[in-house]
Amino acid sequence: MIAAATLIAFGLIVAGVAFGSAVGDGIVASKAVEAIARQPEARPNIFTFLFLGVGVLEAFPIIALGLAFYLLLVVANVPSLLAHLH
């Protein structure tokens, strides 16, 4: 029962992280394109902040995936549960 709940939680975490990261990347990129369209001379500065924003935004999914794998492998101990099935 714990393994099933953990697998569901793992799937929800991974799906939420993927969706949130994709939406966030899209918003940051679209705002950067809008800013460059308004002020083309500020392009290098805008690109710097674009890369900083995307870098910070991508840190959260990496942390969440690490937490999800911790939940899967350590908390629920799924590998040992699967070993007992054979």
C-alpha positions as CSV (number, residue, x, y, z in Angstrom):
1,M,0.0,0.0,0.0
2,I,2.8,2.4,0.8
3,A,4.6,1.5,-2.4
4,A,1.5,2.3,-4.4
5,A,1.0,5.6,-2.7
6,T,4.7,6.5,-3.2
7,L,4.5,5.7,-6.9
8,I,1.4,7.9,-7.3
9,A,3.2,10.7,-5.4
10,F,6.3,10.2,-7.5
11,G,4.3,10.5,-10.7
12,L,2.5,13.6,-9.5
13,I,5.7,15.3,-8.5
14,V,7.4,14.6,-11.8
15,A,4.3,15.7,-13.8
16,G,3.9,18.9,-11.8
17,V,7.6,19.7,-12.1
18,A,7.6,19.2,-15.8
19,F,4.5,21.2,-16.4
20,G,5.5,24.1,-14.1
21,S,9.0,24.3,-15.5
22,A,7.7,24.3,-19.1
23,V,5.2,27.1,-18.3
24,G,7.8,29.1,-16.5
25,D,10.4,28.8,-19.3
26,G,7.7,29.9,-21.8
27,I,6.8,33.0,-19.7
28,V,10.4,34.0,-19.2
29,A,11.2,33.6,-22.9
30,S,8.1,35.4,-24.1
31,K,8.8,38.4,-21.8
32,A,12.4,38.5,-23.0
33,V,11.2,38.6,-26.6
34,E,8.8,41.4,-25.8
35,A,11.5,43.4,-24.0
36,I,13.9,43.0,-27.0
37,A,11.1,44.1,-29.4
38,R,10.6,47.2,-27.3
39,Q,14.3,48.0,-26.8
40,P,16.5,46.3,-29.3
41,E,19.6,48.2,-28.0
42,A,19.2,46.5,-24.6
43,R,19.5,43.0,-26.1
44,P,22.7,41.9,-24.4
45,N,21.4,43.0,-21.0
46,I,18.1,41.3,-21.6
47,F,19.8,38.0,-22.6
48,T,21.8,38.1,-19.4
49,F,18.7,38.3,-17.3
50,L,16.9,35.7,-19.5
51,F,19.6,33.2,-18.8
52,L,19.7,34.1,-15.1
53,G,15.9,33.7,-14.9
54,V,15.9,30.4,-16.7
55,G,18.7,29.1,-14.5
56,V,16.9,30.0,-11.3
57,L,13.7,28.5,-12.7
58,E,15.4,25.2,-13.6
59,A,16.9,24.8,-10.1
60,F,13.4,24.1,-8.7
61,P,12.7,21.0,-10.9
62,I,16.1,19.6,-10.2
63,I,15.5,19.9,-6.4
64,A,12.0,18.4,-6.8
65,L,13.2,15.5,-8.8
66,G,15.8,14.8,-6.2
67,L,13.2,14.9,-3.5
68,A,10.9,12.6,-5.6
69,F,13.7,10.0,-6.0
70,Y,14.4,10.2,-2.3
71,L,10.8,9.5,-1.6
72,L,10.8,6.6,-4.0
73,L,14.1,4.9,-3.1
74,V,14.6,5.7,0.6
75,V,11.3,6.5,2.2
76,A,9.2,3.8,0.5
77,N,12.2,1.5,-0.2
78,V,10.6,0.4,-3.4
79,P,13.6,-1.6,-4.7
80,S,13.4,-4.0,-1.7
81,L,9.6,-4.3,-2.1
82,L,10.1,-5.2,-5.8
83,A,12.8,-7.7,-4.8
84,H,10.3,-9.5,-2.6
85,L,7.9,-10.0,-5.4
86,H,10.2,-12.3,-7.3
